[in-house]
Amino acid sequence: GPGRNAVEQDKGKSKEKFKDKTVCKPYLVGICPLDPGVLGGKRNFTACDKIHSEIMRQQFEAHVDHKDLGWDYKFQCLKSLEHAIRECDSRVATEKGRIRDDWGNRRPPLPVHVIDQVSRIKRESSSMLAMAEQMDDDKSKEKEALLTRSAEIMKEAEAMEEAETKNLIKTIITEEVCEVCGTCFQGSAGDAAHLKFKIHNAYSEIRAKLDELKPFKDEWDKKKKEKDGDDSKKRIEDFKKQRKEDGDKEAEDDGKDSSARKDRRRADDSPERSKARDRKSREKDEDDKGDRHSGRDGGKSKRPSD
């Protein structure tokens, strides 16, 4: 009976709750990158406030139209994944620039024994320079020789300092940035540690899902354009149909008005109306004659006074 039909309809609706706008569609087909358990709330990502339910996913997968519905849901998922990856790639580029600037201008401290050796050579150069400045002008050759030797020793000290610095830069553990998640680290120990971070696992999952969906991107774009074209065509057809219906209704109304006017004319031309008009016309003529007659009698009765 009616009650049983209502129960069956309720059961059918309960199996399609996943279609509700409050349910996250990317989650149904794999992953929502903005799920609070993935990236939502981290790195300035606003968390997705829609429902992420395994029960909804099971309903969707069991639905008879899940393949057709999945086409649109996967397209939504692809767009969300691309957004997350764009943000990560931008972070990676920014961090690489920062590391290049920071470490490119950074000079590591030299070992103590190298500092002592360089300082000794520089002191020797300074001593020779002071001796040359104290010599009289008649010892110009000795003075010139000391100045030349002082400059050579100073160059040796600077060359030693530069060489030792370059060697240290080659051996120093610089900062790096992960190409997958954008996390910065130093050395193999730092690299191994960051691989256990939730953010790295989240981006690994996101990139894997994106690689899975990318091959179908062109097909989705094509289908979306076709769907948008069909929707646009349907809107145009509906518009034309509505205009035609409005035009037909207007013509129908005009026809009714014309028919009403004809009916009124026919009613005016009926024998009864004609007799009534004739009667009124005769009565009017009689009244006019009476008025003229009264006017003549009145004129005769009036005489000028003496």
C-alpha positions in Angstrom: 0.0 0.0 0.0 1.0 3.7 0.2 2.8 3.1 3.5 5.0 0.4 2.0 5.8 2.6 -1.0 6.9 5.4 1.3 9.2 3.0 3.2 10.8 1.8 0.0 11.4 5.4 -1.1 13.0 6.2 2.3 15.3 3.2 1.9 16.2 4.3 -1.6 17.1 7.8 -0.4 19.1 6.5 2.5 21.3 4.7 0.0 22.0 7.9 -1.8 23.1 10.1 1.1 26.6 10.3 -0.4 25.1 12.6 -3.1 24.4 15.3 -0.5 26.4 18.5 -1.0 27.7 18.1 2.6 29.6 15.0 1.6 33.1 15.4 0.3 33.3 14.0 -3.3 37.1 13.7 -3.6 37.1 11.6 -0.5 34.7 9.2 -2.1 37.0 8.4 -4.9 40.3 8.3 -3.1 41.6 11.2 -1.0 40.7 14.7 0.0 43.9 16.6 0.4 42.3 19.2 2.7 41.0 16.5 5.0 42.1 17.4 8.6 43.9 14.1 8.7 45.9 14.9 5.6 46.8 18.6 4.9 43.8 20.4 6.4 44.8 23.0 9.0 48.5 22.6 8.1 50.7 25.1 6.1 47.9 27.6 5.8 45.6 25.1 4.2 42.0 25.6 5.3 40.5 22.3 6.4 37.7 20.8 4.4 34.5 21.0 6.5 32.5 18.4 4.5 31.8 14.9 5.6 34.6 12.3 5.2 32.9 9.0 5.9 33.8 5.5 5.0 30.1 4.6 5.1 29.4 7.2 2.5 32.2 5.8 0.4 30.8 2.3 0.6 27.3 3.6 -0.4 28.9 5.3 -3.4 30.9 2.2 -4.5 27.7 0.0 -4.2 25.5 2.4 -6.1 24.4 1.3 -9.6 25.6 4.6 -11.2 28.9 4.8 -9.3 30.9 4.7 -12.6 29.1 7.6 -14.1 29.1 9.6 -10.9 32.7 8.7 -10.3 33.7 10.6 -13.5 32.6 13.9 -12.0 33.9 13.1 -8.5 37.3 12.1 -9.8 37.5 15.4 -11.7 36.8 17.3 -8.5 39.5 15.2 -6.8 42.0 16.0 -9.5 41.5 19.7 -9.1 42.0 19.5 -5.3 45.2 17.5 -5.7 46.6 19.9 -8.3 45.9 22.8 -5.9 47.8 21.0 -3.1 50.8 20.2 -5.3 51.0 23.7 -6.7 51.3 25.1 -3.2 54.0 22.5 -2.3 56.0 23.1 -5.4 55.9 26.9 -4.8 57.2 26.2 -1.2 60.0 24.0 -2.6 61.1 26.8 -5.0 61.1 29.4 -2.2 63.1 27.3 0.2 65.7 26.5 -2.5 66.2 30.2 -3.1 66.5 30.9 0.6 69.1 28.1 1.1 71.1 29.3 -1.9 71.2 32.8 -0.5 71.9 31.8 3.1 74.6 29.2 2.5 76.1 30.9 -0.5 77.1 33.9 1.6 77.9 32.0 4.7 81.7 31.4 5.5 82.4 28.6 8.0 84.9 29.2 10.8 88.5 28.0 10.1 90.2 25.5 12.3 92.4 27.0 15.1 95.7 25.8 13.7 94.9 27.4 10.3 93.9 30.7 11.9 97.2 30.7 13.9 99.3 30.0 10.7 97.5 32.7 8.7 97.9 35.2 11.5 101.6 34.5 11.9 102.2 35.1 8.1 100.2 38.3 8.2 102.2 39.5 11.2 105.4 38.9 9.3 104.1 40.9 6.4 103.2 43.8 8.7 106.6 43.7 10.3 108.4 44.0 7.0 106.1 46.9 6.0 106.9 48.8 9.2 110.7 48.3 8.7 110.5 49.6 5.1 108.7 52.7 6.2 111.4 53.5 8.8 114.3 53.3 6.3 116.0 56.4 5.0 115.7 57.5 1.4 119.3 56.6 0.7 118.3 52.9 1.1 115.6 52.9 -1.5 116.6 49.5 -3.0 116.4 47.7 0.4 113.1 49.5 1.2 111.6 48.5 -2.2 112.6 44.9 -1.6 111.0 44.8 1.8 107.7 46.3 0.5 107.6 43.8 -2.3 108.3 40.9 0.0 105.7 42.1 2.5 103.0 42.2 -0.3 104.0 38.7 -1.4 103.7 37.2 2.1 100.3 38.9 2.6 99.0 37.3 -0.7 100.2 33.9 0.5 98.3 34.4 3.8 95.1 35.4 2.0 95.4 32.5 -0.5 95.8 30.0 2.3 92.8 31.4 4.1 90.6 31.2 0.9 91.8 27.7 0.1 91.0 26.4 3.6 87.6 28.1 3.5 86.7 26.4 0.1 87.7 23.0 1.5 85.5 23.5 4.5 82.5 24.5 2.3 82.9 21.2 0.4 82.7 19.1 3.5 80.1 21.1 5.4 76.5 19.7 5.7 74.3 22.2 4.1 70.5 22.5 4.3 68.3 20.8 1.7 64.6 20.7 0.8 62.5 17.7 0.1 61.1 17.7 -3.4 58.1 15.7 -2.3 56.8 17.6 0.7 58.9 20.8 0.9 60.4 20.0 4.3 63.9 21.3 5.0 66.6 19.1 6.6 70.4 18.7 7.0 72.3 15.6 6.3 71.3 12.0 5.9 70.0 11.8 9.5 67.8 14.7 9.0 66.5 13.3 5.7 65.7 9.9 7.3 63.9 11.6 10.2 61.7 13.8 8.0 60.5 10.8 5.9 58.6 9.7 9.0 56.7 13.0 9.3 52.9 13.0 8.6 53.3 15.9 6.1 55.7 13.8 4.0 53.4 10.8 4.0 50.5 13.0 3.1 52.2 14.5 0.1 53.5 11.1 -1.0 49.9 9.8 -1.0 48.7 13.0 -2.8 51.3 12.8 -5.5 50.7 9.1 -6.1 46.9 9.7 -6.5 47.6 12.6 -8.8 49.9 10.5 -11.0 47.0 7.9 -11.1 44.5 10.5 -12.3 46.6 12.6 -14.6 46.4 10.3 -17.7 42.6 10.8 -17.8 42.8 14.6 -17.5 42.5 15.3 -21.2 39.5 13.0 -21.4 37.8 14.7 -18.4 38.4 18.1 -19.9 36.9 16.9 -23.2 33.8 15.4 -21.4 33.4 18.5 -19.3 33.4 20.7 -22.3 30.9 18.4 -24.0 28.7 18.4 -20.9 28.9 22.2 -20.6 28.1 22.5 -24.3 25.1 20.2 -23.8 23.9 22.2 -20.8 24.3 25.4 -22.8 22.4 23.9 -25.8 19.6 22.7 -23.5 19.4 26.2 -21.9 19.1 27.7 -25.4 16.4 25.2 -26.4 14.5 25.8 -23.2 14.7 29.5 -23.8 13.3 29.1 -27.3 10.6 26.8 -26.1 9.6 29.3 -23.4 9.5 32.1 -25.9 7.3 30.1 -28.2 5.0 29.2 -25.4 4.8 32.8 -24.4 4.2 33.8 -28.0 1.4 31.2 -28.4 -0.2 32.3 -25.2 -0.1 36.0 -26.3 -1.6 35.1 -29.7 -4.2 33.0 -27.9 -5.1 36.0 -25.6 -5.2 38.3 -28.7 -7.6 35.8 -30.3 -9.8 35.8 -27.3 -9.9 39.6 -27.2 -10.8 39.7 -30.9 -13.5 37.2 -30.5 -14.9 39.1 -27.6 -15.0 42.3 -29.6 -16.8 40.4 -32.5 -19.3 39.0 -30.0 -20.0 42.5 -28.7 -20.5 43.8 -32.3 -22.8 41.0 -33.1 -24.7 41.7 -29.9 -25.0 45.4 -30.9 -26.3 44.4 -34.4 -29.0 42.0 -33.0 -32.7 42.8 -33.8 -33.5 43.7 -30.2 -30.7 46.2 -30.0 -31.6 47.7 -33.4 -35.3 48.1 -32.3 -34.1 49.7 -29.0 -31.8 52.1 -30.9 -34.7 53.0 -33.3 -37.0 53.6 -30.4 -34.6 55.9 -28.7 -34.0 57.8 -31.9 -37.8 58.4 -32.4 -38.2 59.5 -28.8 -35.3 62.0 -29.3 -36.8 63.4 -32.5 -40.2 63.9 -30.8 -38.6 65.6 -27.9 -36.8 68.0 -30.2 -40.1 68.8 -32.1 -41.8 69.5 -28.8 -39.0 71.9 -27.7 -39.3 73.8 -31.0 -43.1 74.1 -30.8 -42.9 75.4 -27.2 -40.5 78.0 -28.3 -42.8 79.4 -31.0 -45.9 79.6 -28.6 -43.9 81.4 -26.0 -42.8 84.0 -28.5 -46.4 84.9 -29.5 -47.7 85.4 -26.0 -45.1 88.0 -25.2 -46.0 91.5 -26.2 -44.1 94.7 -25.6 -45.4 96.8 -22.7 -46.8 100.4 -23.4 
